[in-house]
C-alpha cells in the first residue's frame, strides 16, 4: 500500500512538472509571436509615415519651385 502511494505521488509530481513545462513553452511562444506582430505593426506604421512625408516633401518642393519661378519671372 505504501509503494502504491509513493508511485501515485511520483506520477502526480511528473504530471505537474510536465504541465509546468507546457506552460513555460506556451508563454515563450506567445511572447515571441507578440513581439513579431509588434515588429510588423511598427514596420507598417513606419512605412506609412515615410510615404506621407515623401508626398509632403514633393508637394513642398513643387511649391518652392513655383515661388522661385514667380520671383524670377
C-alpha positions as protocol buffer text, in pm:
chain_id: "A"
residue {
  index: 1
  type: UNK
  ca { x: 0 y: 0 z: 0 }
}
residue {
  index: 2
  type: UNK
  ca { x: 283 y: 242 z: 79 }
}
residue {
  index: 3
  type: UNK
  ca { x: 451 y: 155 z: -251 }
}
residue {
  index: 4
  type: UNK
  ca { x: 128 y: 237 z: -439 }
}
residue {
  index: 5
  type: UNK
  ca { x: 103 y: 576 z: -266 }
}
residue {
  index: 6
  type: UNK
  ca { x: 465 y: 657 z: -345 }
}
residue {
  index: 7
  type: UNK
  ca { x: 413 y: 559 z: -709 }
}
residue {
  index: 8
  type: UNK
  ca { x: 98 y: 772 z: -732 }
}
residue {
  index: 9
  type: UNK
  ca { x: 278 y: 1067 z: -575 }
}
residue {
  index: 10
  type: UNK
  ca { x: 564 y: 1027 z: -818 }
}
residue {
  index: 11
  type: UNK
  ca { x: 325 y: 1018 z: -1114 }
}
residue {
  index: 12
  type: UNK
  ca { x: 144 y: 1329 z: -990 }
}
residue {
  index: 13
  type: UNK
  ca { x: 480 y: 1503 z: -947 }
}
residue {
  index: 14
  type: UNK
  ca { x: 584 y: 1410 z: -1301 }
}
residue {
  index: 15
  type: UNK
  ca { x: 247 y: 1528 z: -1435 }
}
residue {
  index: 16
  type: UNK
  ca { x: 290 y: 1859 z: -1250 }
}
residue {
  index: 17
  type: UNK
  ca { x: 638 y: 1908 z: -1397 }
}
residue {
  index: 18
  type: UNK
  ca { x: 516 y: 1830 z: -1749 }
}
residue {
  index: 19
  type: UNK
  ca { x: 225 y: 2073 z: -1706 }
}
residue {
  index: 20
  type: UNK
  ca { x: 460 y: 2345 z: -1580 }
}
residue {
  index: 21
  type: UNK
  ca { x: 695 y: 2291 z: -1874 }
}
residue {
  index: 22
  type: UNK
  ca { x: 399 y: 2316 z: -2111 }
}
residue {
  index: 23
  type: UNK
  ca { x: 307 y: 2648 z: -1952 }
}
residue {
  index: 24
  type: UNK
  ca { x: 660 y: 2780 z: -1992 }
}
residue {
  index: 25
  type: UNK
  ca { x: 673 y: 2674 z: -2358 }
}
residue {
  index: 26
  type: UNK
  ca { x: 333 y: 2835 z: -2424 }
}
residue {
  index: 27
  type: UNK
  ca { x: 447 y: 3158 z: -2259 }
}
residue {
  index: 28
  type: UNK
  ca { x: 768 y: 3172 z: -2463 }
}
residue {
  index: 29
  type: UNK
  ca { x: 584 y: 3106 z: -2791 }
}
residue {
  index: 30
  type: UNK
  ca { x: 320 y: 3369 z: -2710 }
}
residue {
  index: 31
  type: UNK
  ca { x: 590 y: 3623 z: -2623 }
}
residue {
  index: 32
  type: UNK
  ca { x: 777 y: 3562 z: -2949 }
}
residue {
  index: 33
  type: UNK
  ca { x: 454 y: 3583 z: -3152 }
}
residue {
  index: 34
  type: UNK
  ca { x: 355 y: 3907 z: -2980 }
}
residue {
  index: 35
  type: UNK
  ca { x: 698 y: 4055 z: -3037 }
}
residue {
  index: 36
  type: UNK
  ca { x: 686 y: 3955 z: -3405 }
}
residue {
  index: 37
  type: UNK
  ca { x: 341 y: 4109 z: -3451 }
}
residue {
  index: 38
  type: UNK
  ca { x: 453 y: 4429 z: -3277 }
}
residue {
  index: 39
  type: UNK
  ca { x: 757 y: 4448 z: -3504 }
}
residue {
  index: 40
  type: UNK
  ca { x: 542 y: 4400 z: -3815 }
}
residue {
  index: 41
  type: UNK
  ca { x: 296 y: 4667 z: -3697 }
}
residue {
  index: 42
  type: UNK
  ca { x: 578 y: 4911 z: -3623 }
}
residue {
  index: 43
  type: UNK
  ca { x: 731 y: 4848 z: -3966 }
}
residue {
  index: 44
  type: UNK
  ca { x: 395 y: 4911 z: -4134 }
}
residue {
  index: 45
  type: UNK
  ca { x: 343 y: 5235 z: -3939 }
}
residue {
  index: 46
  type: UNK
  ca { x: 695 y: 5348 z: -4028 }
}
residue {
  index: 47
  type: UNK
  ca { x: 633 y: 5276 z: -4396 }
}
residue {
  index: 48
  type: UNK
  ca { x: 309 y: 5476 z: -4385 }
}
residue {
  index: 49
  type: UNK
  ca { x: 483 y: 5773 z: -4219 }
}
residue {
  index: 50
  type: UNK
  ca { x: 767 y: 5765 z: -4473 }
}
residue {
  index: 51
  type: UNK
  ca { x: 515 y: 5756 z: -4759 }
}
residue {
  index: 52
  type: UNK
  ca { x: 323 y: 6052 z: -4615 }
}
residue {
  index: 53
  type: UNK
  ca { x: 642 y: 6250 z: -4554 }
}
residue {
  index: 54
  type: UNK
  ca { x: 768 y: 6177 z: -4906 }
}
residue {
  index: 55
  type: UNK
  ca { x: 440 y: 6305 z: -5051 }
}
residue {
  index: 56
  type: UNK
  ca { x: 458 y: 6618 z: -4835 }
}
residue {
  index: 57
  type: UNK
  ca { x: 819 y: 6674 z: -4937 }
}
residue {
  index: 58
  type: UNK
  ca { x: 734 y: 6651 z: -5307 }
}
residue {
  index: 59
  type: UNK
  ca { x: 445 y: 6893 z: -5260 }
}
residue {
  index: 60
  type: UNK
  ca { x: 664 y: 7143 z: -5075 }
}
residue {
  index: 61
  type: UNK
  ca { x: 931 y: 7108 z: -5344 }
}
residue {
  index: 62
  type: UNK
  ca { x: 674 y: 7195 z: -5611 }
}
residue {
  index: 63
  type: UNK
  ca { x: 556 y: 7497 z: -5409 }
}
residue {
  index: 64
  type: UNK
  ca { x: 915 y: 7615 z: -5363 }
}
residue {
  index: 65
  type: UNK
  ca { x: 975 y: 7579 z: -5735 }
}
residue {
  index: 66
  type: UNK
  ca { x: 664 y: 7787 z: -5809 }
}
residue {
  index: 67
  type: UNK
  ca { x: 779 y: 8059 z: -5569 }
}
residue {
  index: 68
  type: UNK
  ca { x: 1123 y: 8070 z: -5733 }
}
residue {
  index: 69
  type: UNK
  ca { x: 969 y: 8093 z: -6081 }
}
residue {
  index: 70
  type: UNK
  ca { x: 737 y: 8376 z: -5973 }
}
residue {
  index: 71
  type: UNK
  ca { x: 1024 y: 8566 z: -5820 }
}
residue {
  index: 72
  type: UNK
  ca { x: 1241 y: 8526 z: -6130 }
}
residue {
  index: 73
  type: UNK
  ca { x: 966 y: 8592 z: -6377 }
}
